[in-house]
């Protein structure tokens, strides 16, 4: 009798734990290639398709890995290999001021923003070790093509992308433009990237079928 009660108690606790995780989820993994994990407080969680993500998760990809996840508002992130992205702040509801902040620790990513940047006075930015990227509704790529610099590419969208650090600020005003941030310097003057560089950037986050 006691054994049956104990098993039932474990099942109930597991159910409430799963419900709590579902309630706190801010997004879901939709694609995983090779090793992808989430650092959640003191735990390391292997990610697979349909895994949920929570605020403060750090998504890490391994060698030759790719990961793609969608947040509640439809924002889509794709990470390339050996990348690490922190979901620092994500507030999306009709009751609260929309706010999303991420941090690229290493690697490369692509982001296509969703409904959150279409709301009134949204705040959406991605911090990097060399500068911050401010976005309002766009498709863009960012990260390390070379070890000592951050590149940002405006892929598509109607709103400019603002890139700034303590040394200066620039805006990418049209698709195809990019900028480079090097240590101790302001972001470079925006210019249209050659096709070879665009192809290089896109290849870092492309997921083979």
N, C-alpha and C positions, 0 to 999 in steps of 0.2 A: 504494500500500500504506500509506504513512505517512498519507495523507489519510483513508483508511478507518479507520485506528487512532485518529486524532485525533477523528473524528466519534463513534466508539464510546466514547472516553474522556469526551467531553462528555455523552453520553447517560447513562453510568454516574454521573457527578458529579451530573447533574440528578436522577437516580433517588434517590441517597442524600440529596440536599438536600430533596426532596419527602418522603422517609421521615422525616427529622429534624424537619421542620415538622409532620408528622402526629403524631409521637410527643410533641411538646411542646405540642400543641393542648389547650386547656382548654375550648373551646366552639366553637360554629358559628353563623354568621349564618343566620337563617331568613327574614328579610324585609328588603328595602331599598326605600326610596322616595326618589328623587332622589339628591343627592350625599351619600355616606357614605364616610368614610375611616378608616383606622387609622394612627396614628403609632406606628411600631415602631422604637425606637432612632433612627437617622438616616433611616429610610425612611418614606415616605408611601404607603400601600397602599390603592387603591380597593377598597371592599368590595362584594360581591355575594352573592346567595344561595349558601349552602354554603361561603363563605369561612371559614377557621378563624381563631380568635383565640388569642392567647398571653398569658401573664402579663406584666404591665407595658404591654400595649397601651393606647393612648388612643383611644377611639372618638369620632369627631367627625362631627356631622351639619350639613348646610348649610341654606339657606333653604328652608322648606316641606318639609324632609326628615323621614323617620322611619327608625328602625332597630330591629330586634328580633333578639336573639340568645339562645341557650340554652347554659348551661354544662353540664359533664359530669354534675352531680348533678341536673339538671333545672331549676335556677333560671333564670327567664325575666326578661330585662330588655327594656324598650321605652324608646327615647329619642325625644324630640320634636325639633323643629327647633332649629337653632343651639345644640346641646347638646354637651357634652364630658364623658366619663366615663372615669376611669382605673381599669383593673383592676390594683390595687396588689398584692394578695396573693390567691392562690387555691390552697388545699391541700385536696384531697379524695381520700382513699383509706382503705382499711380499716387500713392500717399507721400512718398519721399522724394527729395531732390535727387535726380539721377546723377550717379557718380561712379566712375570706374578708373582704377589705377593699377597698372601692372609694372613689373620690373624685369627687364631682360638682364639676367646675370651673365649669360654667355650664349654663343650660338647665333641662330637666325630664326626669324619668324615672318609670317604674313598675317595681317588682320584685315577682315572685312567687317566694318561696323554694322550694327543692327539698329533696332528701334531706339536704343538708349540715346544715340546721337541725334535723333529726330525730335526729341522732347525739348521742352523749353529750358534754356540755359543749362545744357548738359556739361559735365566735366568728364573728359576721357583723355587719359594720357598714358604713355609708356615711358618709364624711366630707363636709362641705360647708364653704364659706367662713365660715359663721356657727355651726356646731355639728355634732355627730356623732349619727347615728341607729343605735341598736343594735336588732337584730331577732332573734327566735327563731321562725321559722315563720309567715309572714304575707304578705299582699298589701297593698302600700302604694304611695303616690305621693309624690314630693317634688320641690321645685325652686322656680323663680322665676315666680310669677304677676305680681309687680311687681318692678321692677329692684332695689329696695333691701331686699328681705326674702325669707326662705326660708319656704315653707309645706310642711307634712307632713300627709298624710291617711292614716288607717287605713281601708283599703278592706274587707278581710276577713281572718279568721284567729282563732285561739284564744289566741294569746299577745300580751301587751302590747308596745308599741313604746316604747323608751326614747330620749328626745331630750335632749341635754345640751351645755352649753358652759361656759366659765369662770364664767358668772354664775348658773347654776342648772340644774335638771333637772326634767323632767316625764315622765309616762307616759301614752300613749294606751291606754286599757283596753278599748275596744269599737269595732267598725266604725262609721264615720260621724264619729268624733271627729277633730279636727285641731288643729294648733298653728302658731304663726307665730314666727319668730325674726327680730328686728331688730338691727341693729348696736349693740353695747354693752349689750344687754339679754338677760335670761334668756328661754328659750322661754315663750310665753304660756300661760296656764292652758288646759288642754284643753277644747274645747267641740264640740258637734255642729255641723257646717257646714250652712248652708242648701243646698237642692238646687241653686240657681243657682251656688254656688261649687264644689260637687262636679262639676257638669256642665262648668264652666269648666276645672277641673283635668284631668278625663278627656279633654276635647276636645284637649288639648295633646299627648296621646300616642296618640290614635285613628288607626288606619291605615285609610283608605278602601279599599273593595274596588274 
